[in-house]
Amino acid sequence: MKSISLKLDLTIKQISDEPDFAEHAYIIPQINIEKLRQHNEYINEPCKEILKYELNNQKVFNYVKEKGIDVENHHNFSTVCALQKKVAEIYHHDGANYSHDKENIGTIAQIEFAQKQNNYTNCRGMAIILSGVLRAYGFQANVVECHSDDVNSPEIHVVCEVFCEDLNKTVLLDPSNNLIYYLNSQPLSLIELREAIINDQSEKITLNEDSSHNGEDVSIIQLLAYMSKNLMFLVKGIKSDETHELRDENRICLVPADYLDKDYPKASLRTNNIQKFYISK
């Protein structure tokens, strides 16, 4: 894993002589941290199982293996890491605003769509492909939208979360960067990443050693600066399979308590209960 202290020192040395150093985008903006702190009221109460997954789809499984996404399945975190690495090696992130309509639902459709773009797609396409691959291998995995609270310019980053039985926890995956965040050597979920940023633990966060964006090194400071403004609302599908897209009627949104009565982003179910956002069959 990369040392954030080393990365921080190197980055500061590189940009410290630039104009407006204090305002540089690669420093985690304090305003983002304060905004998350001001809106951080969640509950963690038991609830009925509400999330539904289709696992081990044989058609998808055979298809992705033919495409080279073929790893030995030990049904553990190591398999999850290997699958994300394979997806990131074959498909690449370009940030384009591609349409993801009803004709592109499902893992196979998204892979074929990416192939038409020379194996490039945006973060949503990368997340759809990886989550579908993971479910085909038997893992409970979701596409998750990460929203800011800026309704006038709603920038969204789309990632995956997967439940790893051997760790007994949910883990955040960012296939656009072949990325996993760690704190104290433990992989983080999205809500745990949010808490780490709020609690001034950013300097303790590390990345997996093979993280990269299309083969290029990534900056943990730049990543955390970007994520710090996109962790106000987390949205994923209640039903995750090959026939359900992330649309209003199939969206659960985790929000702070004071945002429960808002209508952005659109979701059929809004909750400040962390367990309700994560619990599944």
C-alpha positions as CSV (number, residue, x, y, z in Angstrom):
1,M,0.0,0.0,0.0
2,K,1.1,3.5,-0.7
3,S,2.1,5.8,2.1
4,I,-0.1,8.9,2.2
5,S,2.5,10.8,4.2
6,L,5.1,10.3,1.4
7,K,2.6,11.1,-1.3
8,L,1.5,14.2,0.6
9,D,5.1,15.5,1.0
10,L,5.8,14.9,-2.7
11,T,2.7,16.7,-3.8
12,I,3.2,19.7,-1.6
13,K,6.8,20.1,-2.8
14,Q,5.6,19.9,-6.4
15,I,2.9,22.6,-6.0
16,S,4.1,24.8,-3.2
17,D,5.7,27.3,-5.5
18,E,2.6,27.7,-7.7
19,P,0.3,30.7,-7.4
20,D,-2.6,30.4,-5.0
21,F,-1.1,27.3,-3.4
22,A,-3.6,27.5,-0.5
23,E,-6.5,27.2,-3.0
24,H,-4.9,24.4,-5.0
25,A,-7.5,21.7,-6.0
26,Y,-5.2,18.9,-4.9
27,I,-5.5,19.9,-1.2
28,I,-8.6,18.5,0.5
29,P,-10.9,21.6,0.8
30,Q,-11.8,22.3,4.4
31,I,-15.1,23.6,3.2
32,N,-16.0,20.1,2.0
33,I,-15.0,18.5,5.3
34,E,-17.0,21.0,7.3
35,K,-20.1,20.5,5.1
36,L,-19.9,16.7,5.7
37,R,-19.6,17.3,9.4
38,Q,-22.6,19.6,9.5
39,H,-24.7,16.9,7.8
40,N,-23.7,13.7,9.5
41,E,-26.8,12.4,11.4
42,Y,-27.4,8.7,10.7
43,I,-28.9,5.8,12.7
44,N,-27.7,2.2,12.6
45,E,-30.8,0.2,13.6
46,P,-31.8,-3.3,12.6
47,C,-34.3,-3.6,9.8
48,K,-35.9,-6.1,7.5
49,E,-33.9,-7.3,4.5
50,I,-34.7,-5.1,1.5
51,L,-31.9,-5.4,-1.1
52,K,-32.2,-8.2,-3.7
53,Y,-29.4,-9.7,-5.8
54,E,-29.3,-12.0,-8.7
55,L,-26.1,-14.0,-8.3
56,N,-24.2,-16.6,-10.4
57,N,-25.9,-15.7,-13.7
58,Q,-24.4,-18.4,-15.9
59,K,-24.8,-16.5,-19.2
60,V,-22.9,-13.5,-17.8
61,F,-20.3,-15.7,-16.1
62,N,-19.5,-17.6,-19.4
63,Y,-19.5,-14.3,-21.4
64,V,-17.0,-12.4,-19.1
65,K,-14.7,-15.5,-18.9
66,E,-14.6,-15.5,-22.7
67,K,-13.6,-11.8,-22.6
68,G,-10.6,-12.6,-20.3
69,I,-12.2,-11.8,-17.0
70,D,-11.2,-15.2,-15.7
71,V,-9.9,-15.7,-12.2
72,E,-9.8,-18.6,-9.7
73,N,-12.8,-18.0,-7.4
74,H,-12.1,-18.4,-3.7
75,H,-15.2,-16.4,-2.8
76,N,-13.1,-14.0,-0.8
77,F,-11.6,-10.5,-0.8
78,S,-8.6,-11.6,-2.9
79,T,-11.0,-12.8,-5.6
80,V,-12.7,-9.4,-5.5
81,C,-9.4,-7.6,-6.0
82,A,-8.4,-9.9,-8.8
83,L,-11.7,-9.3,-10.6
84,Q,-11.4,-5.5,-10.3
85,K,-7.8,-5.6,-11.6
86,K,-8.9,-7.7,-14.6
87,V,-11.8,-5.3,-15.5
88,A,-9.4,-2.3,-15.2
89,E,-6.9,-4.0,-17.4
90,I,-9.4,-4.7,-20.2
91,Y,-11.7,-1.6,-20.0
92,H,-10.6,2.0,-19.4
93,H,-12.1,5.1,-18.1
94,D,-12.4,8.2,-20.3
95,G,-15.0,10.4,-18.4
96,A,-17.2,10.9,-21.5
97,N,-20.9,11.5,-20.9
98,Y,-22.1,8.3,-22.6
99,S,-25.8,7.5,-22.6
100,H,-26.8,4.6,-20.4
101,D,-30.4,3.9,-21.5
102,K,-32.7,0.9,-21.3
103,E,-31.0,-0.6,-24.3
104,N,-27.7,-0.8,-22.4
105,I,-29.0,-2.5,-19.3
106,G,-26.8,-5.3,-17.9
107,T,-23.2,-6.4,-17.9
108,I,-23.1,-7.8,-21.4
109,A,-24.7,-4.8,-22.9
110,Q,-22.2,-2.4,-21.2
111,I,-19.2,-4.5,-22.2
112,E,-20.5,-4.5,-25.8
113,F,-21.1,-0.7,-25.6
114,A,-17.5,-0.2,-24.3
115,Q,-16.1,-2.3,-27.1
116,K,-17.6,0.1,-29.6
117,Q,-15.6,2.8,-28.0
118,N,-12.3,0.8,-28.2
119,N,-12.9,-0.6,-24.7
120,Y,-13.4,2.9,-23.1
121,T,-16.4,4.0,-21.1
122,N,-17.2,6.4,-18.2
123,C,-17.2,5.7,-14.5
124,R,-20.8,4.5,-14.7
125,G,-20.0,2.0,-17.4
126,M,-17.0,0.8,-15.4
127,A,-19.1,0.3,-12.3
128,I,-21.9,-1.5,-14.1
129,I,-19.4,-3.9,-15.7
130,L,-17.5,-4.6,-12.5
131,S,-20.6,-5.1,-10.3
132,G,-22.1,-7.4,-12.9
133,V,-18.9,-9.4,-13.1
134,L,-18.8,-9.7,-9.3
135,R,-22.4,-10.9,-9.1
136,A,-21.8,-13.5,-11.8
137,Y,-19.0,-14.8,-9.6
138,G,-21.4,-14.9,-6.6
139,F,-20.7,-11.7,-4.8
140,Q,-23.4,-9.2,-3.6
141,A,-22.3,-6.1,-5.5
142,N,-23.9,-2.8,-6.3
143,V,-23.4,0.2,-8.6
144,V,-23.3,3.2,-6.2
145,E,-23.7,6.9,-7.3
146,C,-21.8,9.4,-5.1
147,H,-23.6,12.8,-5.2
148,S,-22.7,16.3,-3.9
149,D,-25.4,18.5,-2.7
150,D,-25.0,21.0,-5.6
151,V,-28.4,20.6,-7.3
152,N,-27.4,23.2,-9.9
153,S,-24.3,21.3,-11.0
154,P,-24.9,17.7,-9.8
155,E,-21.5,16.1,-10.5
156,I,-21.7,12.3,-9.8
157,H,-19.0,9.7,-9.4
158,V,-20.1,6.1,-9.8
159,V,-18.3,3.3,-8.0
160,C,-19.1,-0.2,-6.7
161,E,-19.6,-1.7,-3.3
162,V,-19.3,-5.4,-2.6
163,F,-20.0,-7.5,0.5
164,C,-17.0,-9.8,1.3
165,E,-18.0,-12.7,3.6
166,D,-14.4,-13.4,4.7
167,L,-14.1,-9.8,6.0
168,N,-17.7,-9.6,7.1
169,K,-18.0,-6.2,5.7
170,T,-18.8,-4.1,2.6
171,V,-15.9,-2.7,0.6
172,L,-15.8,0.3,-1.8
173,L,-14.3,-0.4,-5.2
174,D,-13.5,2.2,-7.8
175,P,-12.9,0.4,-11.1
176,S,-12.1,3.6,-12.9
177,N,-8.9,3.7,-10.9
178,N,-8.5,0.0,-9.9
179,L,-8.9,1.5,-6.5
180,I,-9.5,0.4,-2.9
181,Y,-9.2,2.7,0.1
182,Y,-7.7,1.4,3.3
183,L,-7.5,2.7,6.9
184,N,-5.3,0.8,9.4
185,S,-4.9,-1.9,6.7
186,Q,-8.7,-2.5,6.5
187,P,-10.6,-1.8,3.3
188,L,-13.2,0.9,3.6
189,S,-16.9,1.1,2.6
190,L,-18.2,4.5,1.3
191,I,-19.7,5.4,4.6
192,E,-16.4,4.5,6.4
193,L,-14.5,6.7,3.9
194,R,-16.9,9.5,4.7
195,E,-16.3,9.1,8.4
196,A,-12.5,8.9,8.0
197,I,-12.6,12.2,6.1
198,I,-14.8,13.9,8.7
199,N,-12.7,12.6,11.6
200,D,-9.4,14.0,10.3
201,Q,-8.0,10.6,9.4
202,S,-7.3,11.4,5.7
203,E,-3.6,11.3,6.3
204,K,-3.9,7.7,7.5
205,I,-5.8,6.5,4.4
206,T,-3.8,4.5,1.9
207,L,-4.5,2.9,-1.5
208,N,-3.8,-0.5,-2.9
209,E,-0.4,-0.7,-4.5
210,D,-1.7,-1.5,-8.0
211,S,-4.2,1.4,-8.1
212,S,-3.9,3.4,-11.4
213,H,-5.9,5.3,-13.9
214,N,-5.5,3.7,-17.3
215,G,-2.0,2.6,-16.2
216,E,-0.9,5.9,-14.8
217,D,-0.3,6.7,-11.1
218,V,-3.1,8.2,-9.2
219,S,-2.9,10.9,-6.5
220,I,-4.5,10.0,-3.2
221,I,-4.8,13.7,-2.3
222,Q,-6.6,14.5,-5.6
223,L,-8.9,11.5,-5.1
224,L,-9.8,12.4,-1.6
225,A,-10.4,16.1,-2.6
226,Y,-12.7,14.9,-5.3
227,M,-14.5,12.3,-3.1
228,S,-14.9,14.8,-0.2
229,K,-17.5,16.7,-2.1
230,N,-19.3,13.7,-3.5
231,L,-20.2,11.9,-0.3
232,M,-23.4,13.8,0.7
233,F,-25.8,11.3,-0.9
234,L,-25.1,7.7,-1.8
235,V,-27.6,6.0,-4.2
236,K,-27.8,2.3,-5.3
237,G,-30.3,-0.2,-6.6
238,I,-32.7,-2.0,-4.4
239,K,-32.7,-4.8,-7.0
240,S,-29.3,-5.6,-8.5
241,D,-29.6,-7.9,-11.5
242,E,-29.4,-8.0,-15.3
243,T,-32.9,-6.5,-15.8
244,H,-33.0,-3.6,-13.3
245,E,-31.3,-0.3,-14.0
246,L,-30.6,2.4,-11.4
247,R,-33.8,4.4,-11.9
248,D,-36.1,6.3,-9.5
249,E,-38.3,3.3,-8.7
250,N,-35.2,1.1,-8.0
251,R,-33.1,3.5,-5.9
252,I,-32.3,3.6,-2.2
253,C,-30.6,6.8,-1.1
254,L,-28.6,7.1,2.1
255,V,-28.8,10.7,3.3
256,P,-28.2,12.6,6.6
257,A,-31.3,13.0,8.7
258,D,-31.7,16.7,7.8
259,Y,-31.9,15.8,4.1
260,L,-34.7,13.2,4.4
261,D,-37.4,15.6,3.2
262,K,-35.4,16.8,0.2
263,D,-36.2,15.5,-3.3
264,Y,-32.6,15.4,-4.7
265,P,-31.4,13.0,-5.8
266,K,-34.5,11.1,-6.9
267,A,-35.1,7.8,-5.2
268,S,-38.0,5.5,-4.3
269,L,-36.6,5.1,-0.8
270,R,-34.6,7.6,1.2
271,T,-33.1,6.6,4.6
272,N,-30.6,7.8,7.2
273,N,-30.4,4.2,8.5
274,I,-27.0,2.8,7.5
275,Q,-28.2,-0.8,8.0
276,K,-31.2,-0.3,5.7
277,F,-28.8,0.9,3.0
278,Y,-26.6,-2.1,3.3
279,I,-28.7,-5.1,4.6
280,S,-29.5,-7.8,2.0
281,K,-30.8,-11.3,1.7
